Amino acid sequence: MVLFPVVLMLFALFMERVENRLRKLLEPEEEVQQYLDRASNAEVNELAKLGVPPAATRMRRTRRTRAREDELDVAQAS
């Protein structure tokens, strides 16, 4: 009988840690939110099909490619 409150308290503390980890995983990161704000319907469909990590990786690659193209355009204009 005396152990029940102690076990209950330990279980509550354990579940709080689990909840905090799950909350961090489920909160959209800033990068994901930016992706969703800028994404077209096709990109959102890809996100749903592939999942967040591959879609975010593809978005980073696209962003880098566009940045390089912009740098080349500026260099050619100079």
C-alpha positions as CSV (number, residue, x, y, z in Angstrom):
1,M,0.0,0.0,0.0
2,V,2.8,2.4,0.8
3,L,4.5,1.8,-2.5
4,F,1.5,2.7,-4.6
5,P,1.8,6.5,-4.2
6,V,5.6,6.3,-5.0
7,V,5.0,4.2,-8.1
8,L,2.2,6.5,-9.2
9,M,4.5,9.5,-8.8
10,L,7.3,7.8,-10.8
11,F,4.9,6.8,-13.5
12,A,3.6,10.4,-13.8
13,L,7.1,11.8,-14.1
14,F,8.0,9.2,-16.7
15,M,4.8,10.1,-18.7
16,E,5.6,13.8,-18.5
17,R,9.0,13.1,-20.1
18,V,7.4,11.0,-22.8
19,E,4.8,13.8,-23.4
20,N,7.5,16.5,-23.7
21,R,9.4,14.4,-26.3
22,L,6.3,13.8,-28.3
23,R,5.4,17.4,-28.2
24,K,8.8,18.4,-29.6
25,L,8.4,15.8,-32.4
26,L,4.9,17.0,-33.3
27,E,5.5,20.7,-33.3
28,P,6.2,22.0,-36.8
29,E,9.7,23.3,-37.1
30,E,10.2,26.7,-38.6
31,E,11.6,25.1,-41.8
32,V,8.6,22.8,-42.2
33,Q,6.2,25.8,-41.7
34,Q,8.1,27.8,-44.3
35,Y,7.8,24.8,-46.7
36,L,4.1,24.6,-46.2
37,D,3.6,28.3,-46.6
38,R,5.5,28.3,-50.0
39,A,4.5,24.9,-51.3
40,S,2.3,24.3,-54.3
41,N,-0.4,21.6,-54.3
42,A,2.0,19.2,-56.0
43,E,4.6,19.8,-53.3
44,V,2.1,19.3,-50.5
45,N,1.0,16.0,-52.2
46,E,4.7,15.0,-52.3
47,L,5.0,15.9,-48.6
48,A,2.1,13.7,-47.8
49,K,3.4,10.8,-49.9
50,L,7.1,10.9,-48.9
51,G,6.9,12.4,-45.4
52,V,8.5,15.5,-43.9
53,P,12.3,14.6,-43.9
54,P,12.6,13.7,-47.6
55,A,10.4,16.7,-48.7
56,A,12.4,19.1,-46.5
57,T,15.7,17.7,-48.0
58,R,14.3,18.2,-51.5
59,M,13.3,21.8,-50.6
60,R,16.8,22.5,-49.3
61,R,18.3,21.2,-52.5
62,T,16.0,23.3,-54.6
63,R,16.7,26.4,-52.5
64,R,20.5,25.9,-52.9
65,T,20.1,25.4,-56.7
66,R,18.1,28.6,-57.0
67,A,20.7,30.5,-54.9
68,R,23.5,29.3,-57.2
69,E,21.5,30.3,-60.2
70,D,20.9,33.8,-58.7
71,E,24.6,34.1,-58.0
72,L,25.4,33.2,-61.6
73,D,22.8,35.7,-62.9
74,V,24.4,38.5,-60.8
75,A,27.9,37.5,-61.9
76,Q,26.9,37.5,-65.6
77,A,25.1,40.9,-65.3
78,S,28.3,42.4,-63.8
